[in-house]
Structure formats: C-alpha cells, structure tokens
C-alpha cells in the first residue's frame, strides 16, 4: 500500500524518441533517480511521472530541524513526517535539482519539456472532513476547522484563514457601529436645518454648471441631494471615525494574541524560516554554500526612483478620470434628454466610478501572471506559458523592481514584492478617491475665473451641501462592483475552466476487439488524471487572496467616515469569501504546495500602516470633505445664537445663506453664454467665502481654515494616542503563552544540567 503513495506528479507531452525535449526530460528524471527517488510512469494522452522521495531525505530533515533530545536515530523516522512536510521537502528538491545541462525544473517547464508539476489531492479522511465541514455553502456560518486546514494545506494557508475568520468576526462590531451611524443620520434626513434651508431656497439662484447653453438653477432643486448628504455628514460621523481608528488597532492587537495562541499550539513560536531554507538547501545538496547578505545603494536608489515614477503614472491615470468627469458634466448638461441634463453631476460621478472600477480591473487582473518568472527565477513557480500574454502593468513593474533588488532568499523576495504591489494597488484604487475627498471643489476657481482643463472644460464644483456624497457614491459603486462582479468571476472562471479541462482532457476508452479482454486500469491513473484536470495553482494563488482582503480592509478603514456601510459590505463579502476560497482550493484547483509559517508575514506591517493612514484619512475627510467644521464655526461665531440668547432656535439657522457668495453677471468670462431671461446683476450663486467686490477670501474663510487645521491636529493626535494606549493595554502575547515558553526553556536547561 505504501508503494502507491506518491509525493508529486510530473506531466509531460509525449515527445518523439531522441528529440531534444525527450533527452532533457530523461536527464532530469535520471538526476532524481540518483538522489534515490522512486519514479512511476503512466502513459495516456500525456505522460505522467509519479515521484516518491527516499526515506533518508526526511530523516535528514528531522535531524536538522527537530530538538536534539527528540531525534530518532533510525531510518523509520520518516514515517512520522506529516504529509505537508513531505510535499514541501519534495517540492523544494524538485525545483532545485540541476541537470547536466545546468537546467532546473522551471527552465524545463519554460521550454515545455514538462507541462505541470503538482502534489495530489488524495482520498483521505482529512480531505473528506474539510469537504464536509468547510468547502460547502451549507456551513456558511460554522466555525472553520483551522487544525484540519493546517494538516492538509500547511501553516501558511491555515494562518490566512485564521486571520480572515478573525477579521470577519470583528467586522461584526464595525458593521453594527456603521449601521448605527447611518440610522442616526436617517433620523435627521428631513429634520436637518441645513437641508431645510436648501429645500426652502426657492429664490436662491445659482450659477450655470457649464459655459454654453446652461441655465441658472434654483438651489431648492437639489433638495433630495442635500438630505442624503446630511444623512451621511453629521455629528455621528465624527464619533464613528474615532471608533474605527480604535477598532483597527484593537483588531490588530487581538489578532497578534490569537496568532500567538495558534502558533504555540503548533509548536512554531520559535521557528526560523531562514534556518528551514538552509536545511532544505543542504538536504538537496550537501555542498551548498549560503548566499551572503549584501546591499547596494545604487540598486536601492534606482528601485526607489522607478517606484516613484510608477506611482506618478497611477496618479496620472486618476487625473484622466478627473478630466473625464469634467468633460462628462459639460456634455451631459447640454444633453437633449432632460433627465440626463438635470442630473448631469450625479451621472458623471457614477459613470466615473464605473470607469475607476474598470481601471482597477485592467491594472490588477489582466494577464497578471505573465511576469511570474521575471522576478521568481529560482524555481519557485510553475511556468507562465499558459497564462495570458497581455502585459499587466502593476504586477510586471513590481516583479521587475524585485529582480533589480536581487533579494537573498525567497521570503525576502516575496516581502519586497508584497510592499511594491500593495503600494501600486493602493494608488490604483485610491488616487481618484483622494482627489474627490480633498481636491474636488477646492481647486476649481470661482465664477469669472474658473480653472479649466486645456483652457476649455471647467473643473467640477461641490454641491452647496458639500462633496462628501460624491465620495460616498464613488466608494459605494467600487465596493459593490468589486464584491459582486469580481467575486462572481473569481468563482465562475475556475469552475468553467475546470469543466472545459475535464471535457478536453478526459481519456477516450479504446474500443475492444471481439474476444479481447479489457485491460485492468492502473489505480493511480484515474487519480492523477483527476488532479491534472483541476486548475493550476502557483505561489501567487494565496498572495492574491491576501491582497484582495487587504485592499478591502483599506476601503473599510481609510475613508470609512464618508461611507459607514463599508464594514457591513466587507462582512457580507468575507462570509462568502471564506467558503468560496475553500471550495476553489478543495474542488476546483490542484493542491497547493504547503508552506510553513508562524505569522502572516509582511502583511501585518501593511495592516499597521493602513491603520495609521485610516486615522489620517478620516481626520482629513471630517476636516476637509465634510461640512462639519464650517457648520460648527458658523454656529459659534456667526449664527444668530452668538448675538442673542435664542434658546429655542437651531444655531445653524442661516448657514446656507452665509456659505454662499455673491457674483455679478457682467464679470463672467467672455465665452460664457448667459441666457437672456436673467437681467439682474447680483446673483447669490456659488459656494465659497469670497467678497462681492474683488472676489478675495473673506475673514470667515480663514477662520474656517484655521478651525479645520486645528481639528485635524487634535483628531489625529487623540486618535493616535488612543491607538498607542490600546496597543500598550492589550499585550501582543498572552501570559499563558509566555509562561508556556518560559517553563519549556527552564525544563530544557534543567535537563541539560
């Protein structure tokens, strides 16, 4: 029975005898045989080679990496090695075996000598448990079997699902707080004094939204928009933003404690990844010499400059979306369709959000795997020849920069790549949002002196009730599209691909001649074919899942003050995502090569950086994007309440009238056409704090500016102090874990003594 347990399967096309590919394949298999590997060949429409490592390899692994007191000095020790360890060791040796032509497996796969190399999904008890308790939709709200995931996929995958489950659990509290914020806003939907003033402003005439054939309009026409804005933008939003800053810190601190518990139970708390890699190198080649640490300031400078250049390109793409919105507003306002012309600004915002989503798809999805081998040339990946040939910008540049750096180990290369791709993805996702949040309506000039694109199209203006609704719409569209269309495609594409592979590669039974008996099929053949028909996996498969959730975490925290429903959408998405990923891994994809890990790696530092950005981002949203500060300044410095004791009056009464400036029609630019029905010279028409005579800023503008700056400094310092206190108050490692490690060290020293 043991003879039919195979660690890996290599797949090759059937090549002509004596051909170059056939010779290279034979040389590689001969090298494996010299190392003591058992190889079994099965021929079908492809050639399948089962590979099983000799016992002494695993005995060496145990001797090098286990506690000296627990080593077993006999060759039967390998039988106790977990299947995940067997697969990991064999995978490393396969990828680092060198032929006489100085070619490794990844070189042979690039040359199509081999088509695939994968470990097997086997019919074993643990797999059936995972299928029943994890990889099915019926167990959507059940606890994940993390220990079984670890035993089948290894610690790295198990830690990903443990982290995702923990994040999803804590999202419940953030989602409830977000719903409470929206509910609090809904109570002032019709009762807000600011909204009432906009709805009652039947005599307040506003400037045209475009230069040609656009009429003046009444402020009261935007009554509904104003109500929605003040449902989002109210005092509860400030409290929610502070809550989310604390929540992000508590989440990470509690995760560190959870991780410490998990890895201690796995006996991996003191595990050293570098030592593991060195041990595997020595097992593969006893003459191996380690690659020494090195650093090049020249290389680092080049990488930094190229990374900045890439970020500038991504910001330029965001500027293209700004141009689209400016042109779209001008075109839509002149449309013959009354509905389109009436709601031109909202349509421009929504179509701009859809274009932003399409930009994200193009920059992150199309042909991302084409540069796989460019940055991971040391045999860590399967060939990319079967992937799309369209160049994918973010991934290709990040991989190229990693190659320039020449990291010493695979883990260092992976960390370097993670930081770069996250930076590029962050600017791809957030450049447009940053413009809407902090620049929209603030760099567009004023009537008679508008800032224009190419001297023609005016930049957009904020609604008199603020720009926060634009940010709300943009985030809502992107999150909803990402969590519906993207997730549907993420599941459907592997499923359809699997079905097509099954139809294409299903072996045809040979028709039997009269009196001929059917030849008994090798029991391994069907198992190997079934695994081959599954979708390919590579080193990026788990990375993609991490990146998707970390970007979602950014949306959930950084601009959450403008979109309190983000945690709720993230919660719904994650509940589905966990089991969708499980189904893909168990039923639609080949088995991942298990990797050892004691934490989520560089992603933890990325999450901590996002937590700091969340404090800064939400502080800026409330101080700059929101109307919270201007309203407070008006209440306490300019409202009727400051002049008289009006206990029954809402102190925001008169705010809208106070926040609009006066413009004289004759000061319009020459190419602005004013329709003849308006003959007056003074129109209270644009949102700003400017003098009526020379259009310079009023004293109130500078009061508001100072108040915004003071609030930003106060909010960020208070939030960061609370974060630091929370981080100090919640220890990263539970006392139980510390005491267990302490007693273990004490026992070891006592035994040595």
C-alpha positions, 0 to 999 in steps of 0.5 A: 500500500505504501508503494502507491503513495506518491509525493508529486506528479510530473506531466509531460507531452509525449515527445518523439524518441531522441528529440531534444525535449525527450533527452532533457526530460530523461536527464532530469528524471535520471538526476532524481533517480540518483538522489534515490527517488522512486519514479512511476510512469503512466502513459495516456494522452500525456505522460505522467511521472509519479515521484516518491522521495527516499526515506533518508531525505526526511530523516535528514530533515528531522535531524536538522530541524527537530530538538536534539533530545527528540531525534530518532536515530533510525531510518523509520523516522520518516514515517512520522513526517506529516504529509505537508512536510513531505510535499514541501521537502519534495517540492523544494528538491524538485525545483532545485535539482540541476541537470547536466545541462545546468537546467532546473525544473522551471527552465524545463517547464519554460521550454515545455519539456514538462507541462505541470508539476503538482502534489495530489489531492488524495482520498483521505479522511482529512480531505473528506472532513474539510469537504464536509465541514468547510468547502460547502455553502451549507456551513456558511456560518460554522466555525472553520476547522483551522487544525484540519486546514493546517494538516492538509494545506500547511501553516501558511494557508491555515494562518490566512484563514485564521486571520480572515475568520478573525477579521470577519468576526470583528467586522461584526462590531464595525458593521453594527457601529456603521449601521448605527451611524447611518440610522442616526443620520436617517433620523435627521434626513428631513429634520436637518436645518441645513437641508431645510434651508436648501429645500426652502431656497426657492429664490436662491439662484445659482450659477450655470454648471457649464459655459454654453447653453446652461441655465441658472438653477434654483438651489431648492432643486437639489433638495433630495441631494442635500438630505442624503448628504446630511444623512451621511455628514453629521455629528455621528460621523465624527464619533464613528471615525474615532471608533474605527481608528480604535477598532483597527488597532484593537483588531490588530492587537487581538489578532497578534494574541490569537496568532500567538495562541495558534502558533504555540499550539503548533509548536512554531513560536520559535521557528526560523524560516531562514534556518528551514531554507538552509536545511532544505538547501543542504538536504538537496545538496550537501555542498551548498554554500549560503548566499551572503547578505549584501546591499547596494545603494545604487540598486536601492536608489534606482528601485526607489526612483522607478517606484516613484515614477510608477506611482506618478503614472497611477496618479496620472491615470486618476487625473484622466478620470478627473478630466473625464468627469469634467468633460462628462458634466459639460456634455451631459448638461447640454444633453437633449434628454432632460433627465440626463441634463438635470442630473448631469453631476450625479451621472458623471460621478457614477459613470466615473466610478464605473470607469475607476472600477474598470481601471482597477480591473485592467491594472490588477487582473489582466494577464497578471501572471505573465511576469511570474518568472521575471522576478521568481527565477529560482524555481519557485513557480510553475511556468507562465506559458499558459497564462495570458500574454497581455502585459499587466502593468502593476504586477510586471513593474513590481516583479521587475523592481524585485529582480533589480533588488536581487533579494537573498532568499525567497521570503525576502523576495516575496516581502519586497514584492508584497510592499511594491504591489500593495503600494501600486494597488493602493494608488490604483484604487485610491488616487481618484478617491483622494482627489474627490475627498480633498481636491474636488471643489477646492481647486476649481476657481470661482465664477469669472475665473474658473480653472479649466482643463486645456483652457476649455472644460471647467473643473467640477464644483461641490454641491452647496451641501458639500462633496462628501456624497460624491465620495460616498457614491464613488466608494459605494459603486467600487465596493459593490462592483468589486464584491459582486462582479469580481467575486462572481468571476473569481468563482465562475472562471475556475469552475468553467475552466475546470469543466472545459479541462475535464471535457478536453482532457478526459481519456477516450476508452479504446474500443475492444476487439471481439474476444479481447479482454479489457485491460485492468486500469492502473489505480493511480491513473484515474487519480492523477488524471483527476488532479491534472484536470483541476486548475493550476495553482502557483505561489501567487494563488494565496498572495492574491487572496491576501491582497484582495482582503487587504485592499478591502480592509483599506476601503473599510478603514481609510475613508470609512467616515464618508461611507459607514456601510463599508464594514457591513459590505466587507462582512457580507463579502468575507462570509462568502469569501471564506467558503468560496476560497475553500471550495476553489482550493478543495474542488476546483484547483490542484493542491497547493504546495504547503508552506510553513509559517508562524505569522502572516508575514509582511502583511501585518506591517501593511495592516499597521500602516493602513491603520495609521493612514485610516486615522489620517484619512478620516481626520482629513475627510471630517476636516476637509470633505465634510461640512462639519467644521464650517457648520460648527464655526458658523454656529459659534461665531456667526449664527444668530445664537452668538448675538442673542440668547435664542434658546429655542432656535437651531444655531445653524439657522442661516448657514446656507445663506452665509456659505454662499457668495455673491457674483455679478453677471457682467464679470463672467468670462467672455465665452460664457453664454448667459441666457437672456431671461436673467437681467439682474446683476447680483446673483447669490450663486456659488459656494465659497467665502469670497467678497462681492467686490474683488472676489478675495477670501473673506475673514470667515474663510480663514477662520474656517481654515484655521478651525479645520487645521486645528481639528485635524491636529487634535483628531489625529493626535487623540486618535493616535494616542488612543491607538498607542494606549490600546496597543500598550493595554492589550499585550501582543502575547498572552501570559499563558503563552509566555509562561508556556515558553518560559517553563519549556526553556527552564525544563530544557536547561534543567535537563541539560544540567 
